[in-house]
Amino acid sequence: MIRVRGLRVTLGGRAVLQGLDLDLGPGESVALVGPNGAGKTTVLRCLVGLLRYEGSITVDGIDAARDPVGAKRRLGYMPQVPAFCEETAFAALAFVARLRGAPRHEVAELLDQVGLSDHARRRVSTFSTGMRQRLSLAAALLGSPPVLVLDEPTASLDLSGQRELVQLLGELALDGRTLLLSSHRSEEIAALARRMVVLDEGRVVASGPVESVARSIWAPERFRGPRALERGIA
């Protein structure tokens, strides 16, 4: 579903990505992990067309350089800090739907899916952080993209908000969506991902099943298993 070859990005004279390769199969859930500055967000921003890069990216067989619009329509992007206009939730999603060429009826359907239908006429500026994250997920789902790209999706949420969002994302994964997320939270990774890719200084330094890679790079007490969020471990 995603194929990345030789991805290189230089920002401010610094090589952020250094010939990175990455593959995701249809329906696969993959977590990008690594220290701050390792290149996780840069990879995601390249995929969704927000950064210039060297190398190649294909999404569902579409070359992102030759057909950037076609590639973007197969990706739903949820940034770490969502930004919306000062309008109602319904109006904000309707605007994104027009940009993505998604049918208008999806707006109400997605607000209901993320639990915001009762708040459709409220201004986004009055929303809590958790509500904004759910609205951001609804925006990412417009047009039914087969791939979701998630940048630290629960980073600013309390434990209750983390549980709610992870449950929503887990349901999407079970429906066959391909998920690529960056995260620092071991519990979130365990709950959502089946494979972990570790980055350091713009390179892949480890890749494999979540549990085996996690136990090789984290102390045992940091990795609590896939039901950690349900047990209330922050």
Summary of the structure (lengths in Angstrom):
residues: 234
radius of gyration: 17.4
end to end distance: 32.1
largest distance: 48.2
contacts: 756
relative contact order: 0.17
helix: 37%
strand: 27%
